[in-house]
Amino acid sequence: MEDWKAGLRAEVRAIEIATGDAAAAQLPELLRRLRRHQAGLGGNPILALYRRWRIRILARAVADARWHAEQGRAARLDGLDPRR
């Protein structure tokens, strides 16, 4: 039984590391897109509605990517988040 649990923990750790690496790779592009939408807020009022919506979506994606990158770093150090 303990071997099975150890194998599962190793798989979860590998998944956390891979997810963290992928999120860290996407983070610069997400930040660039977020800044671009924030910079274009002052124009057309119809486009401003769209940009505010995109800013909220992109800000959420940036927060998620940062969280996953941090979880990947923690898993790499073999300390998974205890909330899971």
DARAJO-V195677 format. One record per helix or strand of 2 or more residues. SS is the DSSP state (hx for helix, st for strand). FROM is the first residue (numbers start at 1). LEN is the number of residues. If there is no record, write none. Layout:
ss={SS:SS}
from={FROM:FROM}
len={LEN:LEN}
This chain:
ss={hx:hx}
from={2:45}
len={38:32}
